[in-house]
Amino acid sequence: MNMLVKEKLQEIIRGIKDEKKIQRYYTLISHLEDMQEGNLYKSLTDQQKDILESTYNKSFDSDQLLDHDEVKSNFYAWL
């Protein structure tokens, strides 16, 4: 990573006086890092992984898919 970016980020953090705001930034950066590393998937239970995999596989079966216009009309009633 470019050191200039790290220095700018550190400068921004040093300028923040609100502790809650710093905590929110930390949480955001941590979540982004976890997503990049694949830790989100690793944190799922076996059951959640099975559901995710099943849903993913069904997405390739055209019989399991809904027509776009049909979905739009269903959601239009909610808007």
N, C-alpha and C positions, 0 to 999 in steps of 0.2 A: 504494500500500500504506500502510496505517496506520503512522505513525511509531512508535507505541507497540509494535507487533508487531516492527518492526525493532530497536528498542531492547531489547526482551526477548530476542530472538534473539541479539543481540550480547552481552548480559549472560550468557546461557547459555554462549556460546562462550568468553568471557573466563574463565569459571569452570572450564572443563575443563583439567585439567593433563596428561592423557594424550594425547600427540601422535598415537598410533594412533587413538584415539577421534575426535579432531578430523578426521583424514583420512577416517575412515569416514563421518562426518557430511557432509563436503565431497563425497565421492563420491555419497552418497545424494541430496543437493540437486542436484548436477550432473546426475545421471541423470534426476531429476524434471523439471528444466528442459529437458533435451534432449527428453524425451518430449512435453512441452507445446509445444515449438517445432516439432515434426515432424522433428527432427534424427535420430531413430532410423530413420525411413523413408529419409531422405536418405543415411544411412550404409550402406544395403543395396547389394549389388552388383546389376547388372542381372538376373542370373540369379535372385537371391533375390527381387527385385521381381516377376519373371515368375511364380515359384512362388507367391508370396503372392497375386498378382492371380488366377491360375488357381484357386487354392484358394477364394478369396473368391467368384469367379463360380460355382464348383461348388456352393457352399453354397445357392444359389438354385434348384438343380435337384433336385426331390424324388426323382428316381431315384438321385441321388448320396448321399442321406442315409440314415442307418441308424436303425432303430427304437430309441427310447429304452430300452425293456425289453431289447432285444438287447444294447445297449452295456452296460447295467447288469449283465447276466448274465455278459458277458465279463470285466468288471472285478471282479465278485464273486469270481471264482476267485483273484484276486490278493490279496484282503484276508484 
